[in-house]
Amino acid sequence: FLQKGHASVQSVAMHPKRPDLLVVGFNNGVFSLFEMPTATHIQSLSVSQHELKTAAVNCTGEWIALASAKLGQVLVWEWQSETYVLKQQGHFY
């Protein structure tokens, strides 16, 4: 269920108090959200063209944080309303 074309998994996060929520970041800049243990797909979104090296879920399970080191990108996504809380990119040289 984690096969996304030729993409490979780069980061994974689960909320410790809400283990039914699985976030997976791929090397093509896409992340997917699944409901566990059935692995039901909730949503996917392309947030970068580069690998998502870090994924995290906040303490309430409402926000997902993703980071791509290649361009210094950080993104916080509120998955229930499907809106950005924060989208930041550092300087790229």
Phi, psi and chi 1 to 4 in degrees:
 res  aa     phi    psi   chi1   chi2   chi3   chi4
   1 PHE       -   -8.8   70.5   91.4      -      -
   2 LEU  -101.0   14.5  -67.8  178.7      -      -
   3 GLN   -83.5  119.9 -172.5   74.3    9.6      -
   4 LYS  -123.3   75.2  -68.5  -74.6 -177.2 -169.2
   5 GLY    66.0 -124.6      -      -      -      -
   6 HIS   -99.2   10.7  -63.2  -71.5      -      -
   7 ALA   -77.7  150.7      -      -      -      -
   8 SER  -120.5  153.9   62.4      -      -      -
   9 VAL   -70.5  130.5  173.6      -      -      -
  10 GLN  -114.4  -28.4  -66.2  -64.8  -55.9      -
  11 SER  -151.4  150.7   55.6      -      -      -
  12 VAL  -142.0  142.1  175.7      -      -      -
  13 ALA  -144.8  143.1      -      -      -      -
  14 MET  -133.0  145.2  -70.8 -175.1   89.6      -
  15 HIS   -78.2  128.8 -170.4  -83.0      -      -
  16 PRO   -64.2  -29.5   17.8  -26.1      -      -
  17 LYS   -98.5   -5.1  -65.5 -178.5 -178.2  174.8
  18 ARG  -136.6   71.3 -170.8  173.6  172.2 -171.5
  19 PRO   -71.8    2.7   25.8  -32.1      -      -
  20 ASP   -83.9   -2.3   61.4  -32.2      -      -
  21 LEU  -112.7  117.8 -171.9   64.6      -      -
  22 LEU  -119.3  126.5  174.1   70.3      -      -
  23 VAL  -109.6  131.9  179.9      -      -      -
  24 VAL  -127.6  125.0 -179.4      -      -      -
  25 GLY  -104.1  136.8      -      -      -      -
  26 PHE  -110.9  166.4  -65.4   93.2      -      -
  27 ASN   -74.9   -6.3   68.0  -24.9      -      -
  28 ASN  -100.8   10.2   61.9   -4.6      -      -
  29 GLY    87.6    5.4      -      -      -      -
  30 VAL   -98.3  142.1  171.9      -      -      -
  31 PHE  -122.1  153.0   81.2   88.7      -      -
  32 SER  -129.6  148.2  -66.9      -      -      -
  33 LEU  -118.4  130.8 -176.3   61.2      -      -
  34 PHE  -127.2  148.4  -62.3   93.3      -      -
  35 GLU   -96.9  124.0 -176.0  177.7   13.4      -
  36 MET  -102.2  158.2  -59.4  -55.8  -77.5      -
  37 PRO   -88.2    2.6   33.1  -34.2      -      -
  38 THR   -82.4   -9.1   59.5      -      -      -
  39 ALA    59.5   36.7      -      -      -      -
  40 THR   -73.2  124.3  -57.5      -      -      -
  41 HIS   -70.3  126.3 -178.2 -101.1      -      -
  42 ILE   -97.6  -50.7  -62.5  172.5      -      -
  43 GLN  -165.3  159.7   62.7 -174.8 -130.2      -
  44 SER  -136.8  150.6  -70.2      -      -      -
  45 LEU  -151.9  137.0 -176.4   66.2      -      -
  46 SER   -89.5  116.2  177.1      -      -      -
  47 VAL  -114.1   -6.9  -64.6      -      -      -
  48 SER  -160.1  167.3  178.3      -      -      -
  49 GLN   -98.9    2.1  -66.7 -179.0  -11.4      -
  50 HIS  -121.3  164.7  -59.4  -75.7      -      -
  51 GLU   -62.0  141.8   57.2 -167.0   13.2      -
  52 LEU   -92.6   97.8  -61.8  173.8      -      -
  53 LYS   -77.2  -22.6  -75.2  -64.0 -147.4  178.0
  54 THR  -136.8  138.5  -56.0      -      -      -
  55 ALA  -136.5  143.4      -      -      -      -
  56 ALA  -151.7  157.5      -      -      -      -
  57 VAL  -121.6  136.5 -178.9      -      -      -
  58 ASN   -73.4  175.4   79.3  -33.7      -      -
  59 CYS   -63.9  -25.6   62.2      -      -      -
  60 THR   -92.7  -11.1   63.1      -      -      -
  61 GLY    81.0    8.8      -      -      -      -
  62 GLU   -90.5  -29.4  -62.7  169.9  -17.1      -
  63 TRP  -114.0  145.2  -66.4   -4.0      -      -
  64 ILE  -118.0  129.6  -63.0  167.1      -      -
  65 ALA  -106.9  136.2      -      -      -      -
  66 LEU  -134.4  146.4  -58.8  153.6      -      -
  67 ALA  -140.0  140.9      -      -      -      -
  68 SER  -121.1  114.6  175.9      -      -      -
  69 ALA   -69.8  -28.7      -      -      -      -
  70 LYS   -54.8  -45.0  179.0   77.8  173.9  177.5
  71 LEU  -112.6    7.3  -64.0  177.6      -      -
  72 GLY    67.3   38.5      -      -      -      -
  73 GLN   -93.1  138.9  -65.9  174.2  -42.6      -
  74 VAL  -131.1  136.4  175.5      -      -      -
  75 LEU  -138.7  134.6  152.0   64.6      -      -
  76 VAL  -118.5  126.1  178.5      -      -      -
  77 TRP  -121.0  127.1  178.9 -107.4      -      -
  78 GLU   -92.2  103.2 -157.2  -73.1  -46.0      -
  79 TRP   -72.4  -28.1   65.3  -87.8      -      -
  80 GLN   -72.6  -38.8  -67.9  170.9  -36.2      -
  81 SER   -94.1   -6.5   66.0      -      -      -
  82 GLU    56.8   51.5  -61.6 -174.7   10.6      -
  83 THR  -131.2  152.0   56.9      -      -      -
  84 TYR   -77.0  133.6  -71.1  108.1      -      -
  85 VAL   -92.7  -38.6  175.0      -      -      -
  86 LEU  -152.3  137.8  171.0   74.6      -      -
  87 LYS  -140.9  113.4 -171.4  172.1 -175.0 -178.7
  88 GLN  -133.5  142.1 -173.9   69.9   40.4      -
  89 GLN  -133.3  132.4 -179.3  172.1  -33.7      -
  90 GLY   -79.0 -177.4      -      -      -      -
  91 HIS   -76.0  138.5  -64.1  -75.6      -      -
  92 PHE  -116.6  125.4  178.9   68.5      -      -
  93 TYR  -114.1      -  -62.1   98.2      -      -
